[in-house]
């Protein structure tokens, strides 16, 4: 007899490499991080803006730089049926700047303070703190001048968000990379320094030396690290205006008693940065939680007027990873919920109406109405760690009452439905 062919087991479809689901059990911590970002930003008069996930490729090639890694290696390209060259946005600042110009947001006055939260996409090798789909919280101050007070305020807000989330030992690394007046001279010095040392750097840096020498300082390859330490320091070559701006920024930070580390190798990975650049770290991680800086020429480069601006991006996945690494515990959001147990058809039919009455009275109710037995619903109540259970059976449905059960002591009391909300609040306040 011919052998029966074995049926190949179909592997379930997985999420794409470097992209991840945010599961229900992690939503509370995600919401906590988002709320901290939003509340503190709005206190400082930032207004929410949302931009499309898809943008024209040209927006990022013009702002991030044709030779930047984002443009050359990391963008997810989308070719539409109409042959439009679109990309999944790799970062938020350029999108916000585009929206600022397109919708004439300068009419809102100066400064225009904006924040945005959402997914970004970069095609890179996934590792700790790096994903291909990740979430950023962006803060941007678009002003009529380049006042360093906003550089300091952006850093302050970043740290206040981490403080509200109880993240310990945050630190700021900061540098100035000058402007279009003083940077060309530094660029020449950097090229001259590396020219005779091309055999001591990685292949990517050999290309950077020809296309974008400043990126040499941003290289993470081990072979390039020692050489970087001996490279010319840009702060020593700043023009008077950039020196003054950087000095003022540091003085604001000193006044706020914000400690910082001078990092002469810090340049950030995008071409639009000018003057101040910074990154924020925390105890327990080798990666930055985010960073930013000034970008005084970006808006002009995509068709707007000469408009100074400064901003930062906070990596939400990175912040959450730090929260886990530092084992930070928060008070449970649903600590004072009650659990409704409905037994029998009559009670089950009235249970949705009962939940609505409690919702209108701001009483949070959990349930597992799809389970019929009392024991299975009690198990769910215990799993949710509800301090009180509401037992609603056939008798209670007929008499329009509810039994309140203290899950710790086991004590029970029957209460009329009309008084149930007040009775629950009183008992919860006594716990």
Beta strands, then each sheet from edge to edge (+ up, - down):
strand 1: 47-48
strand 2: 54-56
strand 3: 76-79
strand 4: 85-88
strand 5: 112-121
strand 6: 133-142
strand 7: 171-176
strand 8: 260-262
strand 9: 274-281
strand 10: 290-294
strand 11: 309-315
strand 12: 338-342
strand 13: 365-367
strand 14: 388-392
strand 15: 401-406
strand 16: 412-416
sheet 1: 1+ 5+ 6- 11+ 10- 9+ 7- 8-
sheet 2: 2+ 4- 3+
sheet 3: 13+ 12+ 14+ 15- 16+
end
